[in-house]
């Protein structure tokens, strides 16, 4: 009893899922979040991006996880994973929280305010700059910014989640909607040294400049209700409304030409704390002033925005106090920052957009705005760009992702081959054969089955048949290297021992049936075993089932998946019995039957077992030793064989042998093998005479 409980405990523990595995959600996990009139389409890539279909079946957008494309670490060190539904116009349909480990929400505020925060994205467009926070006082009136209310006491966690959403969404938008391939953004080269002055920056275009006169602003508002709402512009049409300078001071060589030594040290400290942020110096020597009067430091500027590739670039005040070098224009100055992880690439063209606003009316005035653009880019010589790593072929990526599991599987299979090959007779003679066998089966079910998802299925055989008939590639087999190794081991077992190596040692559902058998014995349930003739007839059913399934592949291949449900493997192993009740009842029936009829499904119904039995014809030798007396007069091995794989003559039917080693143990045991016992008696009698 203790041995069985230990084995079942091992199986249970090994079957528990381990959180934090960076793999995209399965269709069954994503579909509940996609509500009518939308439906989930097909996967777009291996990073958790799916197509979104409308009620007519046409592509309406995309569904994707943020954790795989923008794994920005939260306070727990793990990414916050959200599911985003985005239409083809770049508008958020929904944002849902999938998983997180943020301490403030786990053990403090609870998840409700966190989930409520994500509701604010619905209806907003990625083409509109969005920031976490609220406009201060009357500040931000008429601003282009969309403010998302944060969560008190959890602002940092919310901002991390927001940046993850933006990074993943902009990546999908660039690649799927705009056709712009994502590449690693350039980063300032700390080793690039170049003596520069402010004049050099202006002459080479490294310092961007935009001048807007009052008359230009009047012209922009001409014909609107705000045309006469700026008396200062009317009184001085040649005055400078905007005298804007823009410099990317991320590269140290450029920063040295602009900032004083002390300010450079502050900037270096900023870079150390925020290595992925690109600092941008903006100076306005006109009367615009860059931001509204109610602007608060360390927030997004309410009168400035940026775009690259037609998509917004998130800007935020770096909250740095600094001084510029002599010769640099004086005026309202601030250092902004934008995170390169969100897709901003400083060496490609981008645009700084400056908003000019006017108000009309005394009470509840209407706010109008116009925009002025300053295009900019910084020369590539100041930056380094990580080489875009060519993606590995899917099969290589699959091996890399599971290299630990594959190594453990290789060790396990190697040990099992040695145990059942050179060490078979010694292993069979060991007193704890049954207990050790159950332990191995327990580990195999937990590791190969529930953890490794290496339960083989006849579906793979059918897929191989279809591939051969259609003349397409067998490369898909490499996508699941874990199962492929199990298939290889099963194939080697067919040559060495026949069907028994897989069916007796590597089939997780077969192991569950064996556990059910031992549970039935412990519960003292009756054994219901068919007679010899009926048993032989029942064993033919699996070949009939296999034949019917092969006919299905050839005649109605679109029904193969339905017909393959005759195997309860998916229910019991792949989805851990979490499925519709009738599938669970079907799998449970075979396990319950196994408590009174030894491995009934394996012996009589299993189509994969039929494949293995046919493949066992490749077996090169009769590896189970027999004596002339086996079968006549001795019938002990045949009586003890739970599989009914020993004929009356003593011959082994390897097509039905599951390699349990019970007959090997009896054959070598002088206390149980009848021929050995009789021979010992003759020897003793002759010695006595």
BELGIHU-V505648 format. One record per pair of residues at least 4 apart in sequence whose ideal C-beta (glycine too) atoms are under 8 Angstrom apart, sorted by the first residue. I is the first residue (numbers start at 1). J is the second residue. Records with the same first field share a line. If there is no record, write none. Layout:
# BELGIHU-V505648
I=J + J
This chain:
# BELGIHU-V505648
1=5 + 522
2=6
3=7 + 434 + 435 + 438 + 439
4=8 + 438 + 515 + 518 + 519 + 522
5=9
6=10 + 439 + 442
7=11 + 438 + 439 + 441 + 442 + 515
8=12 + 442 + 515
9=13
10=14 + 439 + 442 + 443 + 446
11=15 + 442 + 445 + 446 + 450 + 515
12=16 + 446
13=446
14=442 + 443 + 445 + 446 + 447 + 450 + 451
15=445 + 446 + 449 + 450 + 451 + 576
19=99
20=78
22=67 + 68 + 71
23=401
24=43 + 46 + 47 + 48 + 65 + 68
25=29 + 30 + 48 + 65 + 83 + 98
26=30
27=31 + 40
30=34 + 40 + 50 + 63 + 83
31=40
33=63 + 83 + 85 + 94 + 96
34=38 + 39 + 40 + 52 + 63 + 85
36=55
37=54 + 55
38=52 + 53 + 54 + 55 + 60 + 61 + 85 + 93
39=52 + 53 + 54 + 55 + 57
40=50 + 51 + 52 + 53 + 63
41=50 + 51 + 52 + 53 + 59
42=50 + 51
43=49 + 50
44=49 + 50 + 51 + 62 + 176
45=49
46=394 + 397
47=64 + 65 + 68 + 69
48=64 + 65 + 67 + 68 + 69
49=62 + 63 + 64 + 69 + 172 + 176
50=62 + 63 + 64
51=59 + 61 + 62 + 63
52=59 + 60 + 61 + 62 + 63 + 85 + 86 + 87 + 93
53=57 + 58 + 59 + 60
54=58 + 59 + 60
59=88
60=87 + 88
61=85 + 86 + 87 + 88 + 93
62=85 + 86 + 172 + 176
63=83 + 84 + 85 + 86
64=69 + 83 + 84 + 86 + 168 + 172
65=69 + 81 + 82 + 83 + 84 + 98 + 168
66=70 + 79 + 80 + 81 + 82 + 83 + 84 + 164 + 165 + 167 + 168 + 169
67=71 + 79 + 80 + 81 + 82 + 98 + 99 + 164
69=167 + 168 + 171 + 172
70=79 + 163 + 164 + 165 + 166 + 167 + 168 + 171 + 341
71=79 + 164
72=79 + 80 + 160 + 163 + 164 + 167 + 341
73=77 + 78 + 79 + 160
74=78 + 79 + 80 + 100 + 101 + 102 + 157 + 160 + 161
75=102 + 103 + 104 + 156 + 157 + 160
76=100 + 101 + 102 + 103
78=100 + 101
79=164
80=97 + 99 + 100 + 102 + 157 + 160 + 161 + 164
81=97 + 98 + 99 + 100
82=95 + 96 + 97 + 98 + 118 + 161 + 164 + 165
83=95 + 96 + 98
84=92 + 94 + 95 + 165 + 168 + 169 + 172
85=92 + 93 + 94 + 95
86=90 + 91 + 92 + 93 + 126 + 169 + 172 + 173
87=91 + 93
88=177
89=125
90=125 + 126 + 127 + 173 + 177
91=123 + 124 + 125 + 126
92=121 + 122 + 123 + 124 + 125 + 126 + 169
93=122
94=121 + 122
95=118 + 119 + 121 + 122 + 165
96=115 + 118
97=111 + 114 + 115 + 118
100=105 + 106 + 114 + 161
101=106
102=106 + 114 + 154 + 157
103=107 + 108
104=108 + 109 + 153 + 154 + 157
105=109 + 110 + 111 + 113 + 114 + 154 + 157
108=153 + 154
109=113 + 114 + 151 + 153 + 154
111=115
112=116
113=117 + 151 + 154
114=118 + 151 + 154 + 157 + 158 + 161
115=119
117=148 + 149 + 150 + 151 + 158 + 161
118=161
120=124 + 148 + 149
121=130 + 148 + 165
124=128 + 130 + 146
126=166 + 169 + 170 + 173 + 311 + 312
127=310 + 311 + 312
128=144 + 146 + 312
129=144 + 145 + 146 + 300 + 305 + 312 + 314 + 315
130=145 + 146 + 147 + 148 + 162 + 166 + 312 + 314
131=145 + 146 + 147 + 148 + 299 + 300 + 314 + 316
132=147 + 148 + 150 + 155 + 158 + 159 + 162
133=147 + 148 + 150 + 299 + 300
134=147 + 149 + 150
135=139 + 140 + 141 + 143 + 145 + 147 + 294 + 302
136=140 + 294 + 295 + 296 + 299
137=294
138=294
139=292 + 293 + 294 + 295 + 296 + 302
140=145 + 147 + 292 + 294 + 302
141=292 + 357 + 359 + 367
142=355 + 357 + 359 + 367 + 368 + 369
143=292 + 302 + 303 + 355
144=305 + 353 + 355 + 369
145=300 + 302 + 305
148=162
150=154 + 155 + 158 + 159
151=155 + 157 + 158
154=158
155=159
156=160
157=161
158=162
159=163
160=164
161=165
162=166
163=167 + 314 + 339 + 341 + 342
164=168
165=169
166=170 + 314 + 342
167=171 + 339 + 341 + 342 + 343
168=172
169=173
170=174 + 311 + 342 + 343
171=175 + 182 + 343
172=176 + 177
173=177 + 178 + 311
174=178 + 180 + 181 + 182 + 309 + 311 + 343
175=179 + 180 + 181 + 182
178=309 + 310 + 311
180=309
182=343
183=345 + 385 + 388
184=385 + 386 + 387 + 388
185=340 + 341 + 343 + 344 + 345 + 346 + 385
186=345 + 346 + 347 + 380 + 383 + 384 + 385
187=250 + 340 + 383 + 384 + 385 + 386
188=192 + 250 + 251 + 252 + 278 + 382 + 383 + 384
189=251 + 382 + 383 + 384
190=252
192=251 + 252 + 253 + 381 + 382
193=252 + 253
194=253 + 382
196=200 + 201 + 206 + 253 + 254 + 256 + 257
197=201 + 257 + 327
198=202 + 207 + 257 + 258 + 325 + 327 + 328
199=203 + 327
200=204 + 206 + 257
201=206 + 207 + 247 + 254 + 257 + 258
202=206 + 207 + 209
204=379
206=247 + 248 + 254 + 378 + 379
207=245 + 246 + 247
208=244 + 245 + 246 + 247 + 352 + 374 + 375 + 376
209=244 + 245 + 246 + 374
210=242 + 244 + 246 + 354 + 372 + 373 + 374
211=240 + 242 + 243 + 244 + 286
212=216 + 217 + 240 + 241 + 242 + 243 + 244 + 286 + 288 + 354 + 356 + 372
213=217 + 237 + 238 + 239 + 240 + 241
214=218 + 230 + 232 + 233 + 234 + 236 + 237 + 238 + 239 + 240 + 241
215=219 + 233 + 237 + 238
216=220 + 241 + 372
217=221 + 230 + 233 + 241 + 356 + 370
218=222 + 227 + 230 + 233 + 234 + 237
220=356 + 370 + 372
221=226 + 227 + 229 + 230 + 358 + 368 + 370
222=227
223=227
224=368
225=229 + 360 + 366 + 368
226=230 + 358 + 359 + 360 + 366 + 368
228=234
229=358 + 359 + 360
230=234 + 358
231=235
232=236 + 239 + 287
233=237 + 239 + 241
239=286 + 287
240=285 + 286 + 287
241=286 + 287 + 288 + 356
242=284 + 286 + 287 + 288 + 354 + 356 + 372
243=284 + 285 + 286 + 329 + 331
244=282 + 283 + 284 + 286 + 288 + 352 + 354 + 374
245=281 + 282 + 283 + 284 + 285 + 329
246=280 + 281 + 282 + 352 + 374 + 376
247=254 + 258 + 280 + 281
248=254 + 278 + 279 + 280 + 281 + 346 + 376 + 378
249=254 + 255 + 258 + 259 + 267 + 279 + 280 + 281 + 335
250=254 + 255 + 278 + 279 + 280 + 346 + 378 + 382
251=255 + 378 + 382 + 383
252=256
253=257 + 382
254=258 + 378 + 382
255=259 + 264 + 267 + 279
256=264
257=325
258=281 + 324 + 325 + 328
259=263 + 264 + 267 + 322 + 323 + 324 + 325
260=264 + 322 + 323 + 324 + 325
261=265
262=266 + 323
263=267 + 320 + 322 + 323 + 324
264=268
265=269
266=270 + 320 + 321 + 322
267=271 + 279 + 320 + 322 + 335
268=272
269=273
270=274 + 277 + 279 + 318 + 320
271=275 + 277 + 279
274=337
276=339 + 340 + 341
277=318 + 337 + 338 + 339 + 340
278=337 + 338 + 339 + 340 + 344 + 346
279=318 + 320 + 335 + 336 + 337
280=315 + 335 + 336 + 337 + 338
281=333 + 334 + 335
282=290 + 304 + 333 + 334 + 335 + 336 + 352
283=324 + 328 + 329 + 330 + 331 + 332 + 333
284=288 + 289 + 290 + 331 + 332 + 333
285=329 + 330 + 331 + 332
286=331
288=303 + 332 + 354 + 356
289=303 + 332
290=301 + 303 + 304 + 332 + 334 + 354
291=295 + 301 + 302 + 303 + 304 + 334
292=302 + 303 + 357
295=299 + 301 + 302 + 303
297=317 + 319
298=316 + 317 + 318 + 319
299=316 + 317
300=314 + 315 + 316 + 317
301=305 + 315 + 316 + 317 + 334 + 336
303=354 + 355 + 357
304=315 + 336 + 352 + 353 + 354 + 355
305=312 + 313 + 315 + 352 + 353 + 355
306=312 + 313 + 315 + 338 + 344 + 350 + 351 + 352 + 353
307=311 + 312 + 313 + 350 + 351 + 353
308=313 + 343 + 344 + 345 + 348 + 349 + 350 + 351
309=348
311=343
313=338 + 342 + 343 + 344 + 350
314=338 + 339 + 342
315=336 + 337 + 338
316=336 + 337 + 338
317=334 + 335 + 336 + 337
318=334 + 335 + 336 + 337
320=335
322=333 + 335
324=328 + 330 + 333
338=342 + 344
339=344
340=344 + 345 + 346
344=350
345=350
346=350 + 377 + 378 + 383
347=377 + 378 + 379 + 380 + 383 + 385
348=377
349=375 + 376 + 377
350=375 + 376 + 377
351=373 + 374 + 375 + 376
352=373 + 374 + 376
353=371 + 372 + 373 + 374
354=371 + 372 + 373 + 374
355=369 + 370 + 371
356=369 + 370 + 371 + 372
357=367 + 368 + 369
358=367 + 368 + 369
359=365 + 366 + 367 + 368
360=365 + 366 + 368
361=365 + 366
378=382 + 383
380=385
391=397
392=396 + 397 + 400
393=397
394=398 + 478 + 479
395=399 + 475 + 478 + 479 + 481
396=400
397=401
398=402 + 478 + 479 + 480 + 481
399=403 + 406 + 481
402=406 + 481 + 482
403=407
404=408
405=409 + 451 + 452 + 482
406=410 + 481 + 482 + 485
407=411
408=412 + 447
409=413 + 447 + 448 + 452 + 454 + 482 + 485 + 486
410=414 + 485
411=415
412=416 + 443 + 444 + 447 + 448
413=417 + 485 + 489
414=418
415=419
416=420 + 440 + 505
417=421 + 489 + 492
418=422 + 423
419=423 + 424 + 427
420=424 + 427 + 497 + 501 + 505 + 659 + 661
421=496
423=427
424=428 + 623 + 661 + 664
425=429 + 664 + 668
426=430
427=433 + 436 + 661
428=433 + 661 + 662 + 664 + 665 + 668
429=433 + 665 + 668 + 669
430=436
432=436
433=437 + 661 + 662 + 665
434=438
435=439
436=440
437=441 + 660 + 661
438=442 + 514 + 515 + 518
439=443
440=444 + 505
441=445 + 505 + 511 + 514 + 515
442=446 + 511 + 515
443=447
444=448 + 449 + 505 + 506 + 508 + 511
445=449 + 450 + 508 + 511 + 512 + 573
446=450 + 451
447=451 + 452
448=452 + 454 + 455 + 486 + 506 + 508
449=453 + 454 + 455 + 508 + 509 + 511 + 573
450=508 + 573 + 576
452=482
453=480 + 482 + 483 + 573 + 574
454=482 + 483 + 485 + 486 + 508
455=507 + 508 + 509 + 569 + 573 + 574
456=460 + 483 + 486 + 487 + 490 + 502 + 506 + 507 + 608
457=564 + 567 + 569 + 570 + 608
458=462 + 546 + 549 + 564 + 567 + 607 + 608 + 611
459=463 + 560 + 561 + 564 + 567
460=464 + 477 + 483 + 487
461=465 + 608 + 611
462=466 + 549 + 550 + 553 + 560 + 564
463=467 + 476
464=468 + 474 + 477
465=469 + 550 + 553
466=470 + 553 + 557
467=471 + 472 + 473 + 474 + 476
469=554
475=479
477=484 + 487
478=484
480=484
481=485
482=486
483=487
484=488
485=489
486=490 + 506
487=491
488=492
489=493 + 501 + 502 + 506
490=494 + 501 + 502 + 506 + 612
491=495 + 615
492=496 + 501
493=497 + 498 + 500 + 501 + 502 + 506
494=498 + 499 + 501 + 502 + 612 + 615 + 616 + 618 + 619
495=618 + 619 + 620
496=501 + 619 + 620 + 623
497=501 + 619 + 623 + 654 + 659
498=616 + 619 + 654 + 655 + 657 + 659
499=503 + 609 + 612 + 613 + 615 + 616 + 654 + 655 + 656 + 657 + 658
500=504 + 505 + 616 + 654 + 657 + 658 + 659 + 660
501=505 + 506 + 659
502=506 + 507 + 612
503=507 + 510 + 602 + 609 + 612 + 658 + 659
504=510 + 657 + 658 + 659 + 660
505=659
507=511 + 602 + 608
508=512 + 569 + 572 + 573
509=513 + 567 + 568 + 569 + 572 + 573 + 601
510=514 + 599 + 602 + 658
511=515
512=516 + 572 + 591 + 594
513=517 + 590 + 591 + 594 + 599 + 600 + 601 + 602
514=518 + 594 + 599
515=519
516=520 + 591 + 592 + 594 + 595
517=521 + 594 + 595 + 598 + 599 + 642
518=522
519=523 + 595
520=525 + 527 + 594 + 595 + 596
521=525
523=595
525=595 + 596
526=596
527=596 + 597 + 598
528=596 + 597
529=535 + 597 + 598
530=534 + 535 + 538
531=535
532=536 + 644
533=537
534=538
535=539 + 603 + 644
536=540 + 644
538=603 + 604
539=603 + 604 + 644 + 656
540=544
541=545 + 604 + 605
542=546 + 604 + 605 + 606 + 607 + 609 + 610 + 613
543=547 + 610
544=548
545=549 + 566 + 605 + 607 + 610
546=550 + 607 + 610 + 611
547=551
548=552 + 563
549=553 + 560 + 563 + 564 + 566 + 607
550=554
551=555
552=556 + 557 + 559 + 560 + 563
553=557 + 560
559=563
560=564
561=565
565=570 + 583 + 586
566=605 + 607
567=606 + 607 + 608
568=572 + 583 + 586 + 587 + 590 + 601
569=573 + 574
570=574 + 575 + 579 + 583
571=575 + 577 + 579 + 583 + 584 + 586 + 587
572=577 + 587 + 591
575=579
577=584 + 587
579=583 + 584
580=584
581=585
582=586
583=587
584=588
585=589
586=590
587=591
588=592
589=593
590=594 + 600 + 601
591=595
593=597 + 600 + 601
594=598 + 599 + 600 + 601
598=603 + 642 + 643
599=603 + 642 + 643 + 658
600=604 + 605
601=605 + 606
602=606 + 609 + 658
603=609 + 643 + 644 + 656
606=610
607=611
608=612
609=613
610=614
611=615
612=616
613=655 + 656
614=655
616=654 + 655
617=655
619=623 + 654
622=626 + 652 + 654
624=652 + 657 + 663 + 664 + 667
625=664 + 667
626=630 + 650 + 651 + 652 + 667
627=634 + 650 + 667 + 675
629=633 + 634 + 650 + 674 + 675 + 678
630=634 + 637 + 650 + 667 + 675
631=635 + 638 + 647 + 648 + 649 + 650 + 651
632=649 + 650
633=674
634=650 + 673 + 674 + 675
635=639 + 648
636=640 + 666 + 672 + 673 + 674
637=641 + 646 + 650 + 662 + 663 + 666 + 667
638=646 + 647 + 648 + 650
640=662 + 663 + 666
641=645 + 646 + 662 + 663
642=660 + 662
643=656 + 657 + 658 + 660
644=656
645=652 + 653 + 654 + 655 + 656 + 657 + 658
646=650 + 651 + 652 + 653 + 663
647=651 + 652 + 653
652=657 + 663
653=657
661=665
662=666
663=667
664=668
665=669 + 672
666=672 + 673
667=673
668=673
669=673 + 676
670=676 + 677 + 680
671=677
672=677
673=677
674=678
675=679
676=680
677=681
678=682
679=683
680=684
681=685
682=686
683=687
684=688
685=689
